[in-house]
Amino acid sequence: MIRGRAVVFGDNIDTDVIIPARYLTSTDPKELAKHCMEGVDPGFFGRIVPGATVMVAGKNFGCGSSREHAPWAIKGCGILAVIASSFARIFFRNAINVGLPILESPEAVEGIREGDEVSIDLERGEIRNETTGQTFRAQAFPPFLQEIIASGGLMNLVKKRVKGTSNS
């Protein structure tokens, strides 16, 4: 179960807003995190609570350039999950690959406001606004994607499997 306070953004948040191109020289999620969302909210990094924040956004989240830096920056901030009305396809895949839970639910986006307490059950595809008591549905991930996310990303899962195989 994921639980955190909502930070809310609008539609068409592109990867250049999530992490401006001038910071792409780093692949360190903690360094990228310091600049996450600064194009649209310069104080973002300083006002979130790592490990206790859920990002909520409108349509087409993660559009623009294909870069893993965007989900790395979000994850590096300690954001627990991203809920959006829709995701750009490449961002969706990059987020899964780095182990960032993302859920599509236009109804949840409409029903969650800045500062609301949100809980997420990834296995059931259930999003609950604990502040209002409303419950929303999202597509639950199939078990193989849940395993990637639970492992912290695709590379971590591969390392885990290779290590398990080599010890047999």
N, C-alpha and C positions, 0 to 999 in steps of 0.2 A: 504494500500500500504506500502510495506517495501522498504526502500532505505538505501544503505550503500556502503562502500568501500570494495572491495574484498581482502581477505587474502587467499592464495592458497596453498594447500597441494597435495601430490601425492596419489598413490594407497595404499590400505591395511593399513590405519591408524587405529590401533586397540585401544581398550579401555585402555590398559596399557600405550599407548602413550598419549591418550587424558587426562587421569588422572592416574598417577602411583599408584600402589597398596599401597604404604606406606602412602598415604593420605586418604585412605578409612575409617579412624577412624572418619572422619567428614562427616556430611550430610548437612552442611551449604554451599549453593551454592557460597556465596561470598568468603569463605575460600578455597573451591575447585578451584575457578576461578584463584587464585594466582598461581596455579600449572598446569593449563590447558596447554597442548601441550608442556610442558617443556622438555620432552624427545626428541622431534624433533626440537623444536625452543625455547631454554631457555629464550629468551627475549619476547616471544609471549605476555604475559599479559601486559607488559609495552609498547608495541608498538601498541596495538589495541585501537580503540576509542569505549568505551562502548555505545551501542545504535546507533552506526553508522557504524557497521562492519558486513559483510556477509562472512561466511566461505565457501570456494569452495574446493572440493577434488575429487579424482578419484574414482576408483572402490573399492567396499567392505569396505566402511567407517564404522567404529564402530564394526569391527569384533573382535573376542576374547571373553573375559569374559562378562557374562551378568551382568551389573551393571548400575543402574540408575545414579550413580555418574558421568558417562561420560556426558550424556546430561545435568545434573545439573551443571557441571563445565563449559560447553560451554555456557549455558544460564546465569550462574552466571557472566561470563565475559561481558555480555551485547551483545553477538553475536545475531543478529536479526534473522538469518536463516542459514541453511546449505544446500548447493546445492552440490550434488555428482552424479557421473555416476551411482553408485549403493550403497545401504546400506545393512549392515548385518541385517537380519530380526529382531533379538532381539533388536538391537539398534534402528531400525525404530520404533518399538512399544514403547520402553522406551522413545524415544524423544517425540512422540505424548503424552504419558502419563504425561510428565512433561511440556507440552505446548511449546516445541521447534519446530518451523516450519522447515520442511525438504522437499526438492524437488529432485527428480531424473530426471536428464537431461544430458546425455552424451554430447549432442551438446553444451549445455551451458558451461559445464566444459571445452570443447575444445575452446570455444570462449571467455572465460573470463581470463584475466591476472591479476597478482598481482597489486593492486591499482586501478583497473577499478571501476567506479561507476556503481552499479547494482541496479535495481528496480525490485520488485517482486509483482505480483498480485496473491495472493493465491487462490482467488475465481475463477479466469480464468485459473490458471496454466500457467501464462505467466512470463517469465524472460527476462528482457531487459538490455543489456549492454549499459548504457547511454554514455559511453566513445566512443564506436564504432558505436552505433546506431543499432546493431543487436538485434533481438528478437528471443527467444527460447521458446519451449513448454515443459511443464512438466504436469504430471497427476494432475488435480485439485482434491483436497480432497472432498469427499462427505460431505454434510452439517453436519452430526454428528461429523466428525473429525474436521471440521472447528470450530464447537462449542467448542470442547475440547481445541483446540489451543487458540481460542479467550478468553477462560476462564482462561488461564494460566496453564492448565493441568487438568487431569481427576479428581483429588481430589478436586480441586477448583470448578469444574463443579458440582460434587456431593454435596458439601457443599452448593452451590448456590441453587441447586434444593431442597435439604432437608429444607433449611431455607425458601424457597418460599412456600413449602408444609406446613410447620409448622405454617406459618403466615396466612394461608387461613381460 
